[in-house]
Amino acid sequence: MQPADLSFTRLILDASPLVQIVMLILLGMSIASWTIIVQRTRALREARFVAEQFEERFWSGIDLNRLYQECSARRDDLLGVELVFYSGFKEFARLHNSGIRSQEMVMDGTYRSMRVSLSREVEDLEAHLPTLATIGSISPYVGLFGTVWGIMHAFVALAAVKNATLSMVAPPIAEALIATAMGLFAAIPAVVAFNRFSTKVEKLESSYINFMDEFSTILNRQIAGKQGDH
């Protein structure tokens, strides 16, 4: 067999139908993985940018009522920590204006409202990460299945040949090994991206929780100050 016959494209085209199906599945997994990677990279970058910009404005000394009105004007576009602040302040104002005297009840309701928003935001940040984890976990095994099947198919075909040479054995084995290579090609970026995104989500969640605690402290002081005035 000529060396040209061992080109990557030729090996794929000459592979058995089942191995070709495995390769197509792995190609689809790889495309899905990179689509998620690009989309999650943008989403997490935007969430980090919004958090930094909002906290800078929050700690600039702006009146909280004014900040709440600004958020309320674009409540359908709020993201991350903005939504946590908006839901918390909205619930705080509702409870405080309803005549509830218990400081503990007001703060508990406010914190619960922020916690619900936090959970939803973190859930959005983690969107499709389980898919990345699944691709990273199963792709090598899918590729290995294609390799095992391809090699088995090759040896069954060679059993009918009396004098098997290296030039006869090499192409079908090379075809089968491509499936393993494609499995690793799909799995490695998915695993790396999953670990990286998980770390970024944890950091964002931690920053959101810290903001919730600091914001709750500020609101708590406001209630205590007003009660002290009375």
C-alpha positions, -999 to 999 in steps of 0.1 A, spaced: 0 0 0 13 35 -8 20 60 19 -6 83 4 -33 58 13 -25 63 50 -37 100 49 -60 110 78 -89 116 54 -84 83 36 -83 64 69 -116 79 80 -133 72 47 -120 36 47 -131 29 83 -159 5 90 -194 20 92 -197 16 129 -163 33 135 -174 61 112 -206 65 133 -185 67 164 -163 93 148 -194 113 138 -207 111 174 -174 123 188 -173 151 162 -207 162 173 -196 161 210 -166 182 202 -187 208 184 -212 209 212 -183 212 237 -167 241 220 -201 259 215 -207 256 253 -171 268 260 -175 299 239 -210 307 253 -200 301 289 -168 322 285 -189 352 274 -215 347 301 -190 344 329 -170 374 316 -202 395 315 -212 384 350 -178 393 364 -179 427 346 -214 435 358 -205 425 394 -174 448 394 -193 477 379 -223 474 402 -202 470 434 -181 500 424 -213 521 421 -228 506 452 -198 515 474 -195 550 458 -219 564 484 -249 565 461 -283 567 478 -297 531 480 -332 543 470 -318 560 439 -298 529 430 -330 508 435 -349 531 412 -322 527 385 -323 489 388 -361 490 387 -361 509 355 -343 481 338 -354 451 359 -358 428 329 -321 433 321 -306 429 355 -279 403 359 -261 387 388 -254 409 418 -277 436 404 -307 412 406 -296 401 441 -296 438 452 -329 446 435 -348 416 450 -334 422 484 -341 459 486 -376 454 471 -385 428 498 -369 450 525 -390 480 515 -422 459 512 -417 444 547 -405 476 563 -435 496 549 -460 470 558 -457 480 595 -437 450 607 -418 460 638 -396 430 642 -362 438 629 -354 400 627 -385 393 606 -377 421 581 -341 410 577 -350 373 575 -374 380 547 -349 402 529 -322 377 531 -344 349 519 -354 369 489 -317 376 481 -309 339 486 -336 329 460 -322 353 435 -287 341 442 -297 305 436 -313 314 403 -282 334 391 -258 306 401 -280 281 383 -278 303 352 -240 305 355 -238 267 357 -260 262 327 -246 235 304 -216 227 327 -230 192 334 -230 186 296 -193 196 295 -187 172 324 -205 144 306 -186 149 273 -153 150 292 -162 117 310 -177 96 282 -158 107 251 -127 86 258 -148 55 263 -168 62 231 -135 65 212 -122 34 229 -153 15 218 -147 26 182 -110 15 185 -118 -19 199 -145 -25 173 -122 -14 145 -93 -36 156 -116 -66 161 -131 -60 127 -96 -58 112 -84 -90 127 -115 -109 117 -108 -97 81 -71 -107 84 -81 -142 96 -91 -151 61 -56 -141 47 -28 -167 49 1 -143 48 -7 -111 66 19 -84 62 24 -51 81 11 -31 52 -21 -51 55 -24 -47 92 -14 -11 97 -43 7 78 -72 -9 96 -55 -5 130 -47 31 122 -83 37 113 -94 23 146 -70 43 166 -83 76 151 -115 70 171 -94 70 204 -76 102 192 -110 119 185 -123 108 219 -94 125 236 -97 155 214 -133 159 225 -127 151 262 -96 171 271 -110 206 263 -143 197 279 -126 186 312 -103 217 313 -132 241 305 -154 224 331 -128 228 359 -121 263 349 -157 274 347 -166 257 380 -139 276 397 -151 309 382 -187 302 392 -176 294 428 -157 327 429 -187 346 416 -211 329 440 -187 337 469 -186 374 458 -224 374 456 -227 359 491 -203 385 505 -223 413 489 -255 399 504 -239 398 539 -226 434 536 -258 447 521 -278 430 549 -255 446 575 -262 481 559 -300 475 560 -298 462 595 -281 494 606 -308 514 589 -335 497 608 -316 500 641 -310 537 634 -347 544 627 -358 525 657 -333 544 678 -347 577 666 -381 566 678 
